[in-house]
Amino acid sequence: MKSISAIIVFLIIVISCRSSARKEKDDRELYIYYQNRNITDSYARDMLNDGLKLIDEGEYNKAKSFIIRADSAFPNSPIIITAMGNLSGM
C-alpha cells in the first residue's frame, strides 16, 4: 500500500512539473513575440520569428542564418542582437 501511495505522489509531482515548465515556455514565447513589435521591418521580424521557432525545434544552425538575415535587414535591434548572442555558443 505504501508503494502505491509513493507512486501516486511521484506521478502527481512529475505531472505538475511538466505543466509548469510548459507554462514558462508559453510565457517566454509571448514575451519574445510581444517585444518584436519594435522591429518595424516586416522582413526582419519574420526572419527573427522563424529563427526563434527553429531554436524551439532545436535547429540551431538553421536558426542562426535566419537571425543573421534579420540583423542585416534591421541592424542594432536589441532583441535580434540578444538572439544572436544566445546562439553564439551553440
ROVEXTOR-868746 format. One line per field, with one value per atom (N, C-alpha, C): residue number from 1; x negated, y, z; atom name. Coordinates in nm, 4 decimals. Each point is the difference from the previous one (the first is absolute). Layout:
<pts>
n c(NUM	...)
c1 c(X	...)
c2 c(Y	...)
c3 c(Z	...)
atom c(CA	...)
</pts>
This chain:
<pts>
n c(1	1	1	2	2	2	3	3	3	4	4	4	5	5	5	6	6	6	7	7	7	8	8	8	9	9	9	10	10	10	11	11	11	12	12	12	13	13	13	14	14	14	15	15	15	16	16	16	17	17	17	18	18	18	19	19	19	20	20	20	21	21	21	22	22	22	23	23	23	24	24	24	25	25	25	26	26	26	27	27	27	28	28	28	29	29	29	30	30	30	31	31	31	32	32	32	33	33	33	34	34	34	35	35	35	36	36	36	37	37	37	38	38	38	39	39	39	40	40	40	41	41	41	42	42	42	43	43	43	44	44	44	45	45	45	46	46	46	47	47	47	48	48	48	49	49	49	50	50	50	51	51	51	52	52	52	53	53	53	54	54	54	55	55	55	56	56	56	57	57	57	58	58	58	59	59	59	60	60	60	61	61	61	62	62	62	63	63	63	64	64	64	65	65	65	66	66	66	67	67	67	68	68	68	69	69	69	70	70	70	71	71	71	72	72	72	73	73	73	74	74	74	75	75	75	76	76	76	77	77	77	78	78	78	79	79	79	80	80	80	81	81	81	82	82	82	83	83	83	84	84	84	85	85	85	86	86	86	87	87	87	88	88	88	89	89	89	90	90	90)
c1 c(-0.0805	0.0805	-0.0855	-0.1099	-0.0880	-0.0644	-0.0350	-0.0646	0.0967	0.1262	0.0989	0.0190	0.0054	0.0128	-0.1214	-0.1189	-0.1218	-0.0001	0.0455	0.0057	0.0988	0.1147	0.1009	-0.0547	-0.0658	-0.0592	-0.1063	-0.0825	-0.1042	0.0613	0.1034	0.0642	0.0626	0.0594	0.0583	-0.1089	-0.1131	-0.1108	-0.0511	-0.0182	-0.0505	0.0967	0.1266	0.1000	0.0042	-0.0071	0.0046	-0.1253	-0.1145	-0.1239	0.0083	0.0535	0.0116	0.0913	0.1121	0.0930	-0.0571	-0.0763	-0.0591	-0.1114	-0.0765	-0.1042	0.0626	0.1112	0.0686	0.0504	0.0527	0.0491	-0.1140	-0.1173	-0.1142	-0.0391	0.0000	-0.0345	0.1029	0.1289	0.1038	-0.0160	-0.0289	-0.0203	-0.1197	-0.1074	-0.1197	0.0306	0.0735	0.0341	0.0843	0.0966	0.0822	-0.0855	-0.0934	-0.0857	-0.0872	-0.0622	-0.0881	0.0786	0.1137	0.0764	0.0589	0.0368	0.0487	-0.1108	-0.1206	-0.1120	-0.0387	0.0404	-0.0337	0.0777	0.0940	0.0787	-0.0862	-0.1130	-0.0836	-0.0858	0.0049	-0.0708	0.0961	-0.0224	0.0945	-0.0159	-0.1149	-0.0213	0.0658	0.1009	0.0758	-0.0865	-0.0939	-0.0887	-0.0868	-0.0567	-0.0844	0.0808	0.1209	0.0858	0.0352	0.0312	0.0310	-0.1215	-0.1173	-0.1218	-0.0304	0.0169	-0.0245	0.0990	0.1274	0.1010	-0.0258	-0.0386	-0.0327	-0.1221	-0.0985	-0.1191	0.0332	0.0876	0.0395	0.0758	0.0826	0.0705	-0.0990	-0.1020	-0.1015	-0.0795	-0.0241	-0.0692	0.0834	0.1295	0.0877	0.0006	-0.0228	-0.0033	-0.1384	-0.0979	-0.1355	-0.0844	0.0444	-0.0721	-0.0854	-0.1068	-0.0780	-0.0757	-0.0570	-0.0742	0.0917	0.1177	0.0958	0.0473	0.0203	0.0471	-0.1006	-0.1297	-0.1031	0.0138	0.0228	0.0086	0.1206	0.1118	0.1181	-0.0238	-0.0634	-0.0225	-0.1054	-0.0986	-0.0984	0.0688	0.0923	0.0758	0.0848	0.0579	0.0793	-0.0885	-0.1206	-0.0922	-0.0458	-0.0191	-0.0405	0.1105	0.1251	0.1117	0.0342	-0.0231	0.0351	-0.1117	-0.1133	-0.1182	0.0198	-0.0777	-0.0079	0.1286	0.0844	0.1194	-0.0398	0.0292	-0.0404	0.0538	0.1235	0.0569	-0.0698	-0.0365	-0.0716	-0.1420	-0.0645	-0.1369	-0.0006	0.1009	0.0105	0.0162	0.0853	0.0196	-0.1304	-0.0758	-0.1294	-0.0977	0.0004	-0.0900	0.0355	0.1273	0.0426	-0.0425	-0.0097	-0.0406	-0.1498	-0.0748	-0.1433	-0.0754	0.0478	-0.0681	0.0466	0.0884	0.0568	-0.0609)
c2 c(-0.1191	0.1191	0.1264	-0.0032	0.1163	0.0241	-0.1062	0.0177	0.0597	-0.0375	0.0570	0.1481	0.0351	0.1411	0.0802	-0.0589	0.0682	0.0208	-0.0975	0.0111	0.1095	0.0039	0.1023	0.1395	0.0178	0.1298	0.0379	-0.0959	0.0257	0.0444	-0.0682	0.0363	0.1388	0.0344	0.1341	0.1060	-0.0244	0.0958	0.0147	-0.1111	0.0043	0.0751	-0.0282	0.0668	0.1498	0.0382	0.1426	0.0722	-0.0655	0.0620	0.0211	-0.0972	0.0129	0.1147	0.0147	0.1071	0.1367	0.0136	0.1300	0.0344	-0.0995	0.0259	0.0450	-0.0598	0.0385	0.1434	0.0399	0.1362	0.0995	-0.0320	0.0897	0.0202	-0.1062	0.0122	0.0877	-0.0209	0.0817	0.1465	0.0297	0.1375	0.0620	-0.0778	0.0502	0.0315	-0.0884	0.0246	0.1253	0.0179	0.1205	0.1237	-0.0040	0.1148	0.0310	-0.1024	0.0225	0.0561	-0.0584	0.0492	0.1372	0.0284	0.1325	0.1025	-0.0349	0.0925	0.0242	-0.0855	0.0184	0.1148	0.0568	0.1088	0.1190	0.0195	0.1151	-0.0233	-0.1175	-0.0262	0.0372	0.1169	0.0526	-0.0615	-0.0577	-0.0646	-0.1381	-0.0199	-0.1258	-0.1206	0.0189	-0.1101	-0.0415	0.0967	-0.0300	-0.0677	0.0480	-0.0589	-0.1453	-0.0245	-0.1361	-0.0916	0.0509	-0.0808	-0.0340	0.0986	-0.0247	-0.1020	0.0161	-0.0941	-0.1410	-0.0115	-0.1323	-0.0586	0.0847	-0.0452	-0.0460	0.0720	-0.0380	-0.1321	-0.0210	-0.1279	-0.1142	0.0247	-0.1028	-0.0300	0.1007	-0.0225	-0.0929	0.0255	-0.0857	-0.1435	-0.0173	-0.1338	-0.0638	0.0761	-0.0536	0.0108	0.0738	0.0182	0.1269	-0.0060	0.1193	0.0566	-0.0852	0.0509	0.0710	-0.0568	0.0662	0.1317	-0.0018	0.1197	0.1136	-0.0340	0.1041	0.0760	-0.0723	0.0682	0.0937	-0.0401	0.0865	0.1245	-0.0186	0.1132	0.0946	-0.0531	0.0855	0.0825	-0.0613	0.0755	0.1092	-0.0307	0.1011	0.1168	-0.0293	0.1059	0.0832	-0.0634	0.0748	0.0944	-0.0449	0.0830	0.1100	-0.0258	0.0966	0.0000	0.0651	-0.0067	0.0709	-0.0465	0.0607	-0.0090	-0.0968	-0.0214	-0.0837	0.0471	-0.0756	-0.1430	-0.0212	-0.1352	-0.0930	0.0514	-0.0815	-0.0282	0.1018	-0.0182	-0.1008	0.0053	-0.0964	-0.1416	-0.0149	-0.1329	-0.0506	0.0882	-0.0393	-0.0415	0.0771	-0.0324	-0.1334	-0.0295	-0.1267	-0.1180	0.0224	-0.1076	-0.0110	0.0983	0.0023	-0.1188	-0.0547	-0.1136	-0.1348	-0.0008	-0.1269	-0.0428)
c3 c(0.0000	0.0000	0.0000	0.0782	0.0038	-0.1361	-0.0706	-0.1302	-0.1020	0.0067	-0.0916	0.0307	0.1272	0.0385	-0.0459	0.0134	-0.0427	-0.1511	-0.0742	-0.1468	-0.0397	0.0660	-0.0319	0.0296	0.1126	0.0339	-0.1027	-0.0375	-0.1006	-0.1321	-0.0451	-0.1264	0.0062	0.1120	0.0156	-0.0095	0.0614	-0.0058	-0.1420	-0.0691	-0.1384	-0.0895	0.0116	-0.0846	0.0298	0.1252	0.0335	-0.0501	0.0038	-0.0506	-0.1503	-0.0713	-0.1452	-0.0376	0.0681	-0.0350	0.0332	0.1083	0.0321	-0.0973	-0.0466	-0.1000	-0.1308	-0.0378	-0.1233	0.0111	0.1154	0.0203	-0.0104	0.0576	-0.0098	-0.1454	-0.0798	-0.1411	-0.0714	0.0270	-0.0618	0.0370	0.1263	0.0433	-0.0704	-0.0153	-0.0663	-0.1455	-0.0672	-0.1398	-0.0140	0.0874	-0.0063	0.0198	0.0938	0.0261	-0.1214	-0.0575	-0.1142	-0.1177	-0.0325	-0.1140	0.0279	0.1239	0.0362	-0.0187	0.0394	-0.0120	-0.1453	-0.0921	-0.1409	-0.0642	0.0713	-0.0583	-0.0384	0.0659	-0.0325	-0.1241	-0.0568	-0.1254	-0.1126	-0.0568	-0.0981	-0.1378	-0.0290	-0.1294	0.0033	-0.0837	0.0047	-0.0385	-0.0937	-0.0388	0.1182	0.0709	0.1158	0.1099	0.0230	0.1022	-0.0351	-0.1276	-0.0435	0.0124	-0.0382	0.0105	0.1459	0.0881	0.1418	0.0552	-0.0316	0.0492	-0.0507	-0.1281	-0.0543	0.0701	0.0270	0.0719	0.1410	0.0681	0.1361	0.0005	-0.1015	-0.0106	-0.0211	-0.0829	-0.0234	0.1261	0.0810	0.1279	0.0880	0.0057	0.0800	-0.0510	-0.1296	-0.0590	0.0093	0.0504	0.0140	-0.1255	-0.0989	-0.1268	0.0081	0.0795	0.0313	-0.1201	-0.0834	-0.1162	-0.0986	-0.0228	-0.0888	0.0628	0.1316	0.0697	-0.0134	0.0081	-0.0130	-0.1307	-0.1103	-0.1289	-0.0059	0.0594	0.0014	0.0851	0.1123	0.0900	-0.0575	-0.0696	-0.0684	-0.1084	-0.0736	-0.1008	0.0654	0.1144	0.0718	0.0404	0.0474	0.0408	-0.1192	-0.1132	-0.1204	-0.0453	0.0116	-0.0444	0.0995	0.1299	0.1040	0.1039	-0.0335	0.0872	0.1342	0.0965	0.1338	0.0814	-0.0306	0.0813	0.1215	0.1198	0.1199	0.0041	-0.0446	0.0062	-0.0993	-0.1175	-0.0985	0.0477	0.0538	0.0514	0.1150	0.0858	0.1092	-0.0533	-0.1010	-0.0608	-0.0597	-0.0656	-0.0570	0.1105	0.1081	0.1125	0.0636	0.0114	0.0565	-0.0859	-0.1293	-0.0909	-0.0185	0.0471	-0.0284	0.0586	0.1087	0.0615	-0.0520	-0.0954	-0.0459	-0.1305)
atom c(N	CA	C	N	CA	C	N	CA	C	N	CA	C	N	CA	C	N	CA	C	N	CA	C	N	CA	C	N	CA	C	N	CA	C	N	CA	C	N	CA	C	N	CA	C	N	CA	C	N	CA	C	N	CA	C	N	CA	C	N	CA	C	N	CA	C	N	CA	C	N	CA	C	N	CA	C	N	CA	C	N	CA	C	N	CA	C	N	CA	C	N	CA	C	N	CA	C	N	CA	C	N	CA	C	N	CA	C	N	CA	C	N	CA	C	N	CA	C	N	CA	C	N	CA	C	N	CA	C	N	CA	C	N	CA	C	N	CA	C	N	CA	C	N	CA	C	N	CA	C	N	CA	C	N	CA	C	N	CA	C	N	CA	C	N	CA	C	N	CA	C	N	CA	C	N	CA	C	N	CA	C	N	CA	C	N	CA	C	N	CA	C	N	CA	C	N	CA	C	N	CA	C	N	CA	C	N	CA	C	N	CA	C	N	CA	C	N	CA	C	N	CA	C	N	CA	C	N	CA	C	N	CA	C	N	CA	C	N	CA	C	N	CA	C	N	CA	C	N	CA	C	N	CA	C	N	CA	C	N	CA	C	N	CA	C	N	CA	C	N	CA	C	N	CA	C	N	CA	C	N	CA	C	N	CA	C	N	CA	C	N	CA	C	N	CA	C	N	CA	C	N	CA	C	N	CA	C	N	CA	C	N	CA	C)
</pts>
